[in-house]
Amino acid sequence: MEYVTDDTPLYRLYLRGLAIRYEGHRGLWMPIMWHLALRGYPGAMIELADWFSADASVESMGAVADAFSAAGLYRRAYLKGDARAAKNFAVSHFNRGDLHGYRTWLRRAAIAGDTEAMVELRYFELRLPHRHARKVGRLRPRQKRDDVL
């Protein structure tokens, strides 16, 4: 098993894929991310899952049992030890209005070591200050503690 650190070819390829997607570099980011995801790179799994679940619908998330759906990719990345996957999956549940799934995956992110998830779990709120919360009717005004996180 190859451990991914800052100097591995997988990490450099992942950075290249991110540069193509977010900074407009030449190339195709999707095949790079699929290549990395099929080799078990958690960051690529999260990028693909974020892209698949952009509209926050149940159909776009898919089933957790389907390894190539957004839900399956989030779960596989979480099982590899990435707390960011659990946090993103929790937010996806919130954006669909599934508060039980939101709390479950927020707890898993906190257990995995995400400090922001620990704070959110402590203040567990049914309303959040982001644009998707408005779509599901759970928007609240920004508060001072939102800037602290």
DSSP file with accessible surface (Angstrom, degrees, kcal/mol):
  #  RESIDUE AA STRUCTURE BP1 BP2  ACC     N-H-->O    O-->H-N    N-H-->O    O-->H-N    TCO  KAPPA ALPHA  PHI   PSI    X-CA   Y-CA   Z-CA
    1    1 A M              0   0  190      0, 0.0     2,-0.5     0, 0.0     0, 0.0   0.000 360.0 360.0 360.0 131.4    0.0    0.0    0.0
    2    2 A E        -     0   0  115      2,-0.0     2,-0.4     1,-0.0     0, 0.0  -0.756 360.0-140.9 -93.2 128.2    1.4    3.4   -1.0
    3    3 A Y        -     0   0  174     -2,-0.5     2,-0.6     1,-0.0    -1,-0.0  -0.750  17.1-131.1 -88.0 133.6    1.0    6.2    1.6
    4    4 A V        +     0   0   57     -2,-0.4     2,-0.2     6,-0.1    -1,-0.0  -0.752  39.3 156.7 -91.0 118.0    0.2    9.5    0.0
    5    5 A T    >   -     0   0   70     -2,-0.6     3,-1.4     0, 0.0     6,-0.3  -0.685  59.0 -81.4-125.0-174.7    2.4   12.4    1.2
    6    6 A D  T 3  S+     0   0  126      1,-0.3    -2,-0.0    -2,-0.2     0, 0.0   0.636 124.0  48.4 -67.5 -14.7    3.3   15.7   -0.2
    7    7 A D  T 3  S+     0   0  116      4,-0.1    -1,-0.3     5,-0.0    -3,-0.0   0.214  83.7 110.3-114.5  17.4    6.0   14.3   -2.5
    8    8 A T  S <> S-     0   0   12     -3,-1.4     4,-2.0     1,-0.1     5,-0.2  -0.561  75.4-119.6 -88.7 156.7    4.2   11.4   -4.2
    9    9 A P  H  > S+     0   0   80      0, 0.0     4,-2.4     0, 0.0     5,-0.2   0.853 113.9  58.7 -60.7 -32.5    3.2   11.3   -7.8
   10   10 A L  H  > S+     0   0   26      1,-0.2     4,-2.3     2,-0.2     5,-0.1   0.911 105.9  47.8 -63.7 -41.2   -0.4   11.0   -6.8
   11   11 A Y  H  > S+     0   0   65     -6,-0.3     4,-2.5     2,-0.2    -1,-0.2   0.919 111.9  49.2 -66.4 -42.8   -0.3   14.2   -4.8
   12   12 A R  H  X S+     0   0  140     -4,-2.0     4,-2.0     1,-0.2    -2,-0.2   0.911 112.1  48.7 -64.2 -38.3    1.3   16.1   -7.7
   13   13 A L  H  X S+     0   0   51     -4,-2.4     4,-2.4     2,-0.2    -1,-0.2   0.902 109.5  53.1 -67.4 -38.1   -1.3   14.7  -10.1
   14   14 A Y  H  X S+     0   0   21     -4,-2.3     4,-2.3     1,-0.2    -2,-0.2   0.932 108.7  49.2 -62.2 -44.6   -4.0   15.8   -7.7
   15   15 A L  H  X S+     0   0   75     -4,-2.5     4,-2.3     1,-0.2    -1,-0.2   0.884 109.5  52.6 -62.9 -36.4   -2.6   19.3   -7.6
   16   16 A R  H  X S+     0   0  128     -4,-2.0     4,-2.2     2,-0.2    -1,-0.2   0.926 108.7  49.6 -64.8 -43.1   -2.5   19.4  -11.4
   17   17 A G  H  X S+     0   0    0     -4,-2.4     4,-2.4     1,-0.2    -2,-0.2   0.906 111.2  49.2 -62.4 -40.7   -6.2   18.3  -11.5
   18   18 A L  H  X>S+     0   0   33     -4,-2.3     4,-3.0     2,-0.2     5,-0.5   0.896 109.7  51.8 -65.2 -39.2   -7.1   21.0   -9.1
   19   19 A A  H  X5S+     0   0   13     -4,-2.3     6,-1.6     1,-0.2     4,-1.6   0.894 110.5  48.7 -65.5 -37.1   -5.2   23.6  -11.1
   20   20 A I  H  X5S+     0   0   13     -4,-2.2     4,-0.6     4,-0.2    -2,-0.2   0.938 117.6  41.1 -66.4 -44.2   -7.0   22.6  -14.2
   21   21 A R  H  <5S+     0   0   67     -4,-2.4    -2,-0.2    -5,-0.2    -3,-0.2   0.933 129.9  22.0 -71.4 -46.9  -10.4   22.8  -12.5
   22   22 A Y  H  <5S+     0   0  131     -4,-3.0    -3,-0.2    -5,-0.2    -2,-0.2   0.716 127.9  39.6 -99.4 -24.7  -10.1   25.9  -10.5
   23   23 A E  H  <<S-     0   0  138     -4,-1.6    -3,-0.2    -5,-0.5    -2,-0.1   0.402 102.6-115.0-109.6   0.6   -7.3   28.0  -12.0
   24   24 A G     <  +     0   0   67     -4,-0.6    -4,-0.2    -5,-0.3    -3,-0.1   0.717  54.5 161.2  77.6  21.2   -8.0   27.4  -15.7
   25   25 A H        -     0   0   92     -6,-1.6    -1,-0.2     1,-0.1     2,-0.2  -0.301  48.7 -87.8 -68.5 162.4   -4.9   25.5  -16.6
   26   26 A R  S    S+     0   0  226      2,-0.1     2,-0.2    -2,-0.0    -1,-0.1  -0.462  85.1  52.0 -74.0 142.2   -4.9   23.5  -19.8
   27   27 A G  S    S-     0   0   48     -2,-0.2     2,-0.5    -7,-0.1    -3,-0.0  -0.738  86.4 -68.6 129.6-177.8   -6.2   19.9  -19.7
   28   28 A L     >  -     0   0  132     -2,-0.2     4,-0.7     1,-0.1    -7,-0.1  -0.966  31.8-170.9-115.6 119.7   -9.1   17.8  -18.5
   29   29 A W  H  > S+     0   0   42     -2,-0.5     4,-2.5     1,-0.2     5,-0.2   0.816  76.8  66.9 -80.9 -31.0   -9.5   17.5  -14.7
   30   30 A M  H  > S+     0   0   41      1,-0.2     4,-2.6     2,-0.2     5,-0.2   0.934 100.4  46.5 -62.8 -48.1  -12.2   14.8  -14.7
   31   31 A P  H  > S+     0   0   71      0, 0.0     4,-2.4     0, 0.0    -1,-0.2   0.893 112.6  52.5 -62.2 -33.6  -10.1   12.0  -16.1
   32   32 A I  H  X S+     0   0   26     -4,-0.7     4,-2.3     2,-0.2    -2,-0.2   0.944 111.0  45.9 -64.3 -46.3   -7.3   12.9  -13.6
   33   33 A M  H  X S+     0   0    0     -4,-2.5     4,-3.0     1,-0.2     5,-0.2   0.896 112.6  50.1 -65.8 -39.2   -9.7   12.8  -10.7
   34   34 A W  H  X S+     0   0   68     -4,-2.6     4,-2.6    -5,-0.2    -1,-0.2   0.917 109.1  52.7 -64.5 -41.1  -11.2    9.5  -11.8
   35   35 A H  H  X S+     0   0   72     -4,-2.4     4,-0.7    -5,-0.2    -2,-0.2   0.936 114.6  41.6 -56.9 -46.5   -7.8    8.0  -12.2
   36   36 A L  H ><>S+     0   0    0     -4,-2.3     5,-2.4     1,-0.2     3,-0.5   0.896 113.0  52.9 -70.2 -39.8   -6.9    9.1   -8.6
   37   37 A A  H ><5S+     0   0    1     -4,-3.0     3,-1.7     1,-0.2    -2,-0.2   0.900 105.6  53.9 -64.6 -40.2  -10.3    8.0   -7.2
   38   38 A L  H 3<5S+     0   0   97     -4,-2.6    -1,-0.2     1,-0.3    -2,-0.2   0.736 107.4  52.5 -67.2 -19.9  -10.0    4.6   -8.6
   39   39 A R  T <<5S-     0   0  145     -4,-0.7    -1,-0.3    -3,-0.5    -2,-0.2   0.310 125.5-102.8 -96.2   6.7   -6.6    4.3   -6.9
   40   40 A G  T < 5 +     0   0   13     -3,-1.7    -3,-0.2     1,-0.2    -2,-0.1   0.713  63.2 157.3  86.5  22.9   -8.2    5.3   -3.5
   41   41 A Y     >< -     0   0   20     -5,-2.4     4,-1.7     1,-0.2     3,-0.4  -0.713  30.3-155.0 -84.1 113.2   -7.0    8.9   -3.3
   42   42 A P  H  > S+     0   0   27      0, 0.0     4,-2.4     0, 0.0     5,-0.2   0.858  88.0  57.3 -60.3 -38.3   -9.5   10.5   -0.8
   43   43 A G  H  > S+     0   0    6      1,-0.2     4,-2.2     2,-0.2     5,-0.1   0.909 108.1  47.5 -60.9 -40.5   -9.1   14.1   -2.1
   44   44 A A  H  > S+     0   0    0     -3,-0.4     4,-2.4     2,-0.2    -1,-0.2   0.889 109.4  53.9 -68.3 -37.6  -10.1   13.1   -5.6
   45   45 A M  H  X S+     0   0    0     -4,-1.7     4,-2.5     1,-0.2    -2,-0.2   0.917 109.9  47.7 -61.4 -41.2  -13.1   11.2   -4.3
   46   46 A I  H  X S+     0   0    0     -4,-2.4     4,-2.8     2,-0.2     5,-0.2   0.913 110.0  51.9 -67.7 -41.8  -14.3   14.3   -2.5
   47   47 A E  H  X S+     0   0   12     -4,-2.2     4,-2.0     2,-0.2    -2,-0.2   0.932 113.0  45.0 -60.1 -44.7  -13.8   16.5   -5.6
   48   48 A L  H  X S+     0   0    0     -4,-2.4     4,-2.7     2,-0.2    -2,-0.2   0.923 113.5  49.5 -66.0 -43.0  -15.8   14.1   -7.7
   49   49 A A  H  X S+     0   0    0     -4,-2.5     4,-2.2    -5,-0.2    -2,-0.2   0.905 110.4  51.1 -64.2 -39.5  -18.6   13.8   -5.0
   50   50 A D  H  < S+     0   0   46     -4,-2.8    -1,-0.2     1,-0.2    -2,-0.2   0.903 112.0  47.3 -62.2 -40.4  -18.8   17.6   -4.7
   51   51 A W  H >< S+     0   0  117     -4,-2.0     3,-1.0    -5,-0.2    -2,-0.2   0.916 113.0  48.0 -69.0 -41.0  -19.1   17.9   -8.4
   52   52 A F  H 3< S+     0   0   60     -4,-2.7     3,-0.4     1,-0.2    -2,-0.2   0.860 115.2  45.0 -66.2 -35.9  -21.8   15.2   -8.6
   53   53 A S  T >< S+     0   0   10     -4,-2.2     3,-1.3    -5,-0.2    -1,-0.2   0.082  74.5 119.4 -99.8  26.8  -23.8   16.6   -5.7
   54   54 A A  T <  S+     0   0   65     -3,-1.0    -1,-0.2     1,-0.3    -2,-0.1   0.834  76.3  48.2 -63.2 -32.1  -23.7   20.3   -6.8
   55   55 A D  T 3  S-     0   0  102     -3,-0.4    -1,-0.3    -4,-0.2    -2,-0.1   0.495 101.6-133.4 -91.2  -0.9  -27.5   20.6   -7.1
   56   56 A A    <   +     0   0   16     -3,-1.3     2,-0.2     1,-0.2    -2,-0.1   0.781  53.9 143.5  60.3  32.5  -28.2   19.0   -3.7
   57   57 A S     >  -     0   0   29      1,-0.1     4,-1.2    39,-0.0    -1,-0.2  -0.655  61.8-120.3 -99.5 161.1  -30.9   16.6   -5.0
   58   58 A V  H  > S+     0   0   95     -2,-0.2     4,-1.7     1,-0.2     3,-0.3   0.896 113.2  54.3 -64.4 -38.8  -31.5   13.1   -3.9
   59   59 A E  H  4 S+     0   0  160      1,-0.2    -1,-0.2     2,-0.2     4,-0.1   0.875 106.2  50.8 -65.5 -37.4  -31.0   11.8   -7.4
   60   60 A S  H  4 S+     0   0   28      1,-0.2    10,-0.6     2,-0.1    -1,-0.2   0.783 107.8  53.8 -73.6 -24.8  -27.6   13.4   -7.7
   61   61 A M  H  < S-     0   0    1     -4,-1.2    10,-2.7    -3,-0.3    11,-0.4   0.882  89.0-173.0 -75.3 -39.3  -26.4   11.9   -4.4
   62   62 A G     <  -     0   0   39     -4,-1.7     2,-0.3     8,-0.2    -1,-0.1  -0.226  35.9 -42.9  75.2-168.5  -27.2    8.4   -5.3
   63   63 A A    >   -     0   0   57      1,-0.1     3,-0.9    -4,-0.1     9,-0.5  -0.711  41.0-129.6 -99.4 149.2  -27.0    5.4   -2.9
   64   64 A V  T 3  S+     0   0   60     -2,-0.3    -1,-0.1     1,-0.3     5,-0.1   0.842 109.1  61.1 -64.4 -30.8  -24.2    4.8   -0.5
   65   65 A A  T 3  S+     0   0  103      1,-0.1     2,-0.9     3,-0.0    -1,-0.3   0.759  85.4  84.7 -70.0 -23.2  -23.9    1.3   -1.8
   66   66 A D  S X  S-     0   0   83     -3,-0.9     3,-1.7     1,-0.2     6,-0.5  -0.715  70.2-157.5 -82.0 110.3  -23.1    2.6   -5.3
   67   67 A A  T 3  S+     0   0   34     -2,-0.9    -1,-0.2     1,-0.3     9,-0.1   0.725  88.2  49.4 -64.3 -21.1  -19.3    3.2   -5.1
   68   68 A F  T 3  S+     0   0  101      4,-0.1    -1,-0.3     5,-0.1     2,-0.2   0.291  90.7  94.2-106.0  10.5  -19.4    5.6   -8.0
   69   69 A S  S <> S-     0   0   10     -3,-1.7     4,-2.6    -6,-0.3     5,-0.2  -0.508  90.6-105.6 -89.1 169.5  -22.2    7.8   -6.7
   70   70 A A  H  > S+     0   0    0    -10,-0.6     4,-2.6     1,-0.2     5,-0.2   0.933 122.1  48.8 -61.4 -44.2  -21.6   11.0   -4.7
   71   71 A A  H  > S+     0   0    3    -10,-2.7     4,-2.4     1,-0.2    -1,-0.2   0.912 112.4  48.5 -63.2 -41.5  -22.7    9.3   -1.5
   72   72 A G  H  > S+     0   0    2     -9,-0.5     4,-2.5    -6,-0.5    -1,-0.2   0.895 111.6  49.0 -65.6 -39.6  -20.5    6.3   -2.2
   73   73 A L  H  X S+     0   0    0     -4,-2.6     4,-2.3     2,-0.2     5,-0.2   0.916 111.2  49.6 -67.4 -41.9  -17.5    8.4   -2.9
   74   74 A Y  H  X S+     0   0    2     -4,-2.6     4,-2.4    -5,-0.2    -2,-0.2   0.938 113.1  47.2 -59.2 -46.4  -18.0   10.5    0.2
   75   75 A R  H  X S+     0   0  101     -4,-2.4     4,-2.6     1,-0.2    -2,-0.2   0.921 111.7  49.3 -64.1 -43.7  -18.3    7.3    2.3
   76   76 A R  H  X S+     0   0   67     -4,-2.5     4,-1.1     1,-0.2    -1,-0.2   0.902 111.9  48.8 -64.2 -38.9  -15.3    5.6    0.8
   77   77 A A  H  <>S+     0   0    0     -4,-2.3     5,-1.8     2,-0.2     3,-0.2   0.904 111.5  50.3 -66.8 -39.1  -13.2    8.8    1.4
   78   78 A Y  H ><5S+     0   0   49     -4,-2.4     3,-2.1     1,-0.2    -2,-0.2   0.923 107.0  53.8 -63.7 -42.1  -14.4    8.9    5.0
   79   79 A L  H 3<5S+     0   0  104     -4,-2.6    -1,-0.2     1,-0.3    -2,-0.2   0.766 101.9  59.4 -66.1 -22.7  -13.5    5.2    5.5
   80   80 A K  T 3<5S-     0   0  119     -4,-1.1    -1,-0.3    -3,-0.2    -2,-0.2   0.441 129.8 -97.0 -82.0  -1.7  -10.0    6.1    4.3
   81   81 A G  T < 5S+     0   0   62     -3,-2.1     2,-0.8     1,-0.2    -3,-0.2   0.599  75.9 141.7 103.9  12.4   -9.7    8.6    7.2
   82   82 A D    >>< -     0   0   38     -5,-1.8     4,-0.9     1,-0.2     3,-0.6  -0.777  30.0-170.3 -94.0 111.3  -10.6   11.9    5.6
   83   83 A A  H 3> S+     0   0   19     -2,-0.8     4,-2.1     1,-0.2     5,-0.2   0.803  83.3  67.2 -69.1 -27.6  -12.8   14.0    7.9
   84   84 A R  H 3> S+     0   0   90      1,-0.2     4,-2.8     2,-0.2    -1,-0.2   0.862  95.5  57.0 -62.9 -32.2  -13.5   16.5    5.2
   85   85 A A  H <> S+     0   0    0     -3,-0.6     4,-2.4     1,-0.2    -1,-0.2   0.927 107.3  47.0 -64.8 -43.9  -15.5   13.8    3.4
   86   86 A A  H  X S+     0   0    0     -4,-0.9     4,-2.3     2,-0.2    -2,-0.2   0.907 113.0  49.6 -64.7 -40.3  -17.8   13.4    6.4
   87   87 A K  H  X S+     0   0   22     -4,-2.1     4,-2.3     2,-0.2    -2,-0.2   0.936 112.5  46.4 -64.7 -45.1  -18.2   17.1    6.8
   88   88 A N  H  X S+     0   0   36     -4,-2.8     4,-2.1     1,-0.2    -1,-0.2   0.891 112.3  50.8 -65.0 -37.7  -19.1   17.6    3.1
   89   89 A F  H  X S+     0   0    3     -4,-2.4     4,-2.1    -5,-0.2    -1,-0.2   0.892 108.8  52.4 -66.6 -37.6  -21.5   14.7    3.2
   90   90 A A  H  X S+     0   0    0     -4,-2.3     4,-2.3    15,-0.2    -2,-0.2   0.934 109.4  48.4 -63.1 -43.8  -23.1   16.2    6.3
   91   91 A V  H  X S+     0   0   42     -4,-2.3     4,-2.7     1,-0.2    -2,-0.2   0.891 108.5  54.6 -65.8 -35.9  -23.6   19.5    4.5
   92   92 A S  H  X S+     0   0   11     -4,-2.1     4,-1.0     1,-0.2    -1,-0.2   0.906 108.1  49.4 -63.0 -40.3  -25.1   17.7    1.5
   93   93 A H  H  <>S+     0   0   17     -4,-2.1     5,-2.5     2,-0.2     3,-0.5   0.914 111.0  49.9 -63.3 -42.7  -27.6   16.0    3.8
   94   94 A F  H ><5S+     0   0    0     -4,-2.3     3,-1.6     1,-0.2    -2,-0.2   0.925 106.9  54.6 -61.0 -43.2  -28.5   19.4    5.3
   95   95 A N  H 3<5S+     0   0   19     -4,-2.7    -1,-0.2     1,-0.3    -2,-0.2   0.727 108.8  48.9 -66.1 -21.2  -28.9   20.9    1.8
   96   96 A R  T 3<5S-     0   0   60     -4,-1.0    -1,-0.3    -3,-0.5    -2,-0.2   0.448 120.1-109.7 -92.3  -5.2  -31.4   18.2    1.0
   97   97 A G  T < 5S+     0   0   37     -3,-1.6     2,-1.2    -4,-0.4    -3,-0.2   0.596  74.7 136.6  88.4  11.5  -33.3   18.8    4.3
   98   98 A D     >< +     0   0   63     -5,-2.5     4,-1.9    -6,-0.2    -1,-0.2  -0.719  22.6 172.4 -93.6  90.0  -32.2   15.5    5.9
   99   99 A L  H  > S+     0   0   35     -2,-1.2     4,-2.5     2,-0.2     5,-0.2   0.823  74.8  56.4 -72.8 -29.3  -31.4   16.7    9.4
  100  100 A H  H  > S+     0   0  148      2,-0.2     4,-2.5     1,-0.2    -1,-0.2   0.950 110.9  43.7 -66.1 -46.1  -30.9   13.1   10.8
  101  101 A G  H  > S+     0   0    6      2,-0.2     4,-2.5     1,-0.2     5,-0.3   0.886 112.1  55.4 -63.9 -36.6  -28.2   12.4    8.1
  102  102 A Y  H  X S+     0   0    2     -4,-1.9     4,-2.1     1,-0.2    -2,-0.2   0.953 111.1  42.3 -60.5 -49.6  -26.7   15.8    8.7
  103  103 A R  H  X S+     0   0   94     -4,-2.5     4,-2.3     2,-0.2    -2,-0.2   0.907 113.5  53.0 -67.0 -39.2  -26.3   15.2   12.4
  104  104 A T  H  X S+     0   0   27     -4,-2.5     4,-1.9     1,-0.2    -2,-0.2   0.949 114.8  39.6 -60.4 -50.5  -25.0   11.6   11.9
  105  105 A W  H  X S+     0   0   18     -4,-2.5     4,-2.1     2,-0.2   -15,-0.2   0.811 112.4  56.5 -75.3 -25.8  -22.3   12.7    9.4
  106  106 A L  H  X S+     0   0    0     -4,-2.1     4,-2.2    -5,-0.3    -1,-0.2   0.916 107.9  49.2 -67.0 -40.0  -21.4   15.8   11.4
  107  107 A R  H  X S+     0   0  105     -4,-2.3     4,-2.5     2,-0.2    -2,-0.2   0.911 110.1  50.9 -63.9 -41.6  -20.8   13.5   14.4
  108  108 A R  H  X S+     0   0   92     -4,-1.9     4,-2.0     1,-0.2    -1,-0.2   0.890 109.5  50.7 -64.4 -37.6  -18.6   11.2   12.2
  109  109 A A  H  <>S+     0   0    0     -4,-2.1     5,-2.5     2,-0.2     4,-0.5   0.903 110.4  49.6 -65.6 -39.5  -16.6   14.3   11.1
  110  110 A A  H ><5S+     0   0   13     -4,-2.2     3,-1.1     1,-0.2    -2,-0.2   0.913 110.6  49.6 -65.3 -41.3  -16.1   15.4   14.7
  111  111 A I  H 3<5S+     0   0  129     -4,-2.5    -1,-0.2     1,-0.3    -2,-0.2   0.881 106.7  56.4 -64.5 -35.5  -15.0   11.9   15.7
  112  112 A A  T 3<5S-     0   0   46     -4,-2.0    -1,-0.3    -5,-0.2   -29,-0.2   0.581 129.3 -95.7 -74.6  -9.4  -12.6   11.9   12.7
  113  113 A G  T < 5S+     0   0   45     -3,-1.1     2,-0.7    -4,-0.5    -3,-0.2   0.552  70.7 148.6 113.0   7.7  -11.0   15.1   14.1
  114  114 A D     >< -     0   0   31     -5,-2.5     4,-1.6     1,-0.2    -1,-0.3  -0.662  29.0-163.9 -77.3 111.9  -12.7   18.0   12.3
  115  115 A T  H  > S+     0   0   99     -2,-0.7     4,-2.0     1,-0.2    -1,-0.2   0.859  86.9  55.1 -68.8 -34.7  -12.7   20.9   14.8
  116  116 A E  H  > S+     0   0   83      1,-0.2     4,-2.6     2,-0.2    -1,-0.2   0.890 106.8  51.6 -64.1 -38.0  -15.3   22.9   12.9
  117  117 A A  H  > S+     0   0    0      2,-0.2     4,-2.5     1,-0.2    -1,-0.2   0.875 106.4  54.6 -66.0 -35.5  -17.7   19.9   13.0
  118  118 A M  H  X S+     0   0   86     -4,-1.6     4,-1.9     2,-0.2    -2,-0.2   0.927 110.7  45.2 -62.2 -43.3  -17.1   19.7   16.7
  119  119 A V  H  X S+     0   0   32     -4,-2.0     4,-2.2     2,-0.2    -2,-0.2   0.935 113.6  49.1 -66.4 -45.0  -18.2   23.3   17.2
  120  120 A E  H  < S+     0   0   37     -4,-2.6     5,-0.2     1,-0.2    -1,-0.2   0.877 110.5  51.4 -62.2 -37.5  -21.2   22.9   14.8
  121  121 A L  H >< S+     0   0   36     -4,-2.5     3,-0.9     1,-0.2    -1,-0.2   0.882 108.4  51.4 -67.9 -35.8  -22.2   19.8   16.7
  122  122 A R  H 3< S+     0   0  174     -4,-1.9    -2,-0.2     1,-0.2    -1,-0.2   0.902 119.3  35.6 -66.4 -39.9  -22.0   21.6   20.0
  123  123 A Y  T 3< S-     0   0  104     -4,-2.2    -1,-0.2    -5,-0.1    -2,-0.2   0.251  88.9-174.6 -92.6  12.2  -24.2   24.5   18.7
  124  124 A F    <   -     0   0   52     -3,-0.9     2,-0.4    -5,-0.1    -3,-0.1   0.331   9.8-173.2 -25.0 110.8  -26.3   22.1   16.6
  125  125 A E        -     0   0   41     -5,-0.2    -1,-0.1     1,-0.1    -2,-0.1  -0.880  34.2-150.7-116.8 146.7  -28.6   24.4   14.7
  126  126 A L  S    S+     0   0   85     -2,-0.4     2,-0.4     1,-0.1    -1,-0.1   0.489  88.4  55.1 -90.1  -5.1  -31.5   23.8   12.4
  127  127 A R        -     0   0  121     14,-0.0    12,-0.2     2,-0.0    -1,-0.1  -0.992  67.1-172.2-130.0 138.7  -30.7   27.0   10.4
  128  128 A L  B     -a  139   0A  16     10,-2.2    12,-1.1    -2,-0.4     2,-0.8  -0.899  29.9-119.1-128.8 158.3  -27.4   27.9    8.8
  129  129 A P  S    S+     0   0   29      0, 0.0     2,-0.3     0, 0.0    10,-0.1  -0.288  74.0 100.3 -95.5  50.8  -26.2   31.1    7.1
  130  130 A H  S >> S-     0   0   59     -2,-0.8     3,-1.0     1,-0.1     4,-0.9  -0.917  80.6-107.0-131.9 166.2  -25.4   29.8    3.5
  131  131 A R  H 3> S+     0   0  175     -2,-0.3     4,-1.0     1,-0.3     3,-0.5   0.811 114.5  56.4 -65.5 -32.3  -27.3   30.1    0.2
  132  132 A H  H 3> S+     0   0   29      1,-0.2     4,-1.2     2,-0.2    -1,-0.3   0.813  98.8  62.8 -68.9 -27.4  -28.4   26.4    0.1
  133  133 A A  H <4>S+     0   0    0     -3,-1.0     5,-3.5     1,-0.2     6,-0.4   0.847  98.1  56.6 -64.1 -31.9  -30.1   26.8    3.5
  134  134 A R  H ><5S+     0   0  172     -4,-0.9     3,-1.2    -3,-0.5    -1,-0.2   0.902 101.4  56.8 -64.5 -38.5  -32.4   29.4    1.8
  135  135 A K  H 3<5S+     0   0  145     -4,-1.0    -1,-0.2     1,-0.3    -2,-0.2   0.838 112.6  39.8 -63.1 -34.3  -33.5   26.8   -0.7
  136  136 A V  T 3<5S-     0   0   50     -4,-1.2    -1,-0.3    -3,-0.1    -2,-0.2   0.289 118.9-108.3 -98.7   8.8  -34.6   24.4    2.0
  137  137 A G  T < 5S+     0   0   49     -3,-1.2    -3,-0.2    -4,-0.2    -2,-0.1   0.785  89.9 110.1  75.7  29.0  -36.1   27.1    4.1
  138  138 A R      < +     0   0   69     -5,-3.5   -10,-2.2    -6,-0.1     2,-0.3  -0.139  37.3 137.8-128.3  37.6  -33.5   27.0    6.9
  139  139 A L  B     -a  128   0A  56     -6,-0.4    -8,-0.1   -12,-0.2   -13,-0.0  -0.636  25.1-179.6 -85.3 141.3  -31.6   30.3    6.4
  140  140 A R        -     0   0   23    -12,-1.1     3,-0.1    -2,-0.3    -7,-0.1  -0.956  34.7 -94.7-132.0 157.2  -30.6   32.4    9.4
  141  141 A P        -     0   0  109      0, 0.0     2,-0.1     0, 0.0   -14,-0.0  -0.313  50.5 -93.1 -66.4 154.7  -28.7   35.7    9.6
  142  142 A R        -     0   0  147    -14,-0.1     2,-0.3   -13,-0.1   -14,-0.0  -0.382  43.6-158.0 -66.1 146.8  -25.0   35.6   10.1
  143  143 A Q    >>  -     0   0   79     -3,-0.1     3,-1.3     1,-0.1     4,-0.6  -0.801  30.8-104.1-122.5 168.0  -23.8   35.9   13.6
  144  144 A K  H >> S+     0   0  190     -2,-0.3     3,-1.1     1,-0.3     4,-0.7   0.867 118.0  59.3 -60.9 -37.0  -20.5   36.9   15.2
  145  145 A R  H 3> S+     0   0   71      1,-0.3     4,-1.3     2,-0.2     3,-0.3   0.733  91.0  70.3 -69.9 -16.3  -19.4   33.4   15.9
  146  146 A D  H <4 S+     0   0   23     -3,-1.3    -1,-0.3     1,-0.2    -2,-0.2   0.845  98.3  50.2 -66.9 -31.0  -19.7   32.5   12.2
  147  147 A D  H << S+     0   0  123     -3,-1.1    -1,-0.2    -4,-0.6    -2,-0.2   0.727 102.7  61.2 -78.0 -20.9  -16.5   34.6   11.6
  148  148 A V  H  <        0   0  124     -4,-0.7    -2,-0.2    -3,-0.3    -1,-0.2   0.868 360.0 360.0 -73.7 -37.8  -14.6   32.9   14.4
  149  149 A L     <        0   0   82     -4,-1.3    -1,-0.1   -33,-0.0    -2,-0.1   0.877 360.0 360.0 -63.8 360.0  -14.9   29.5   12.7
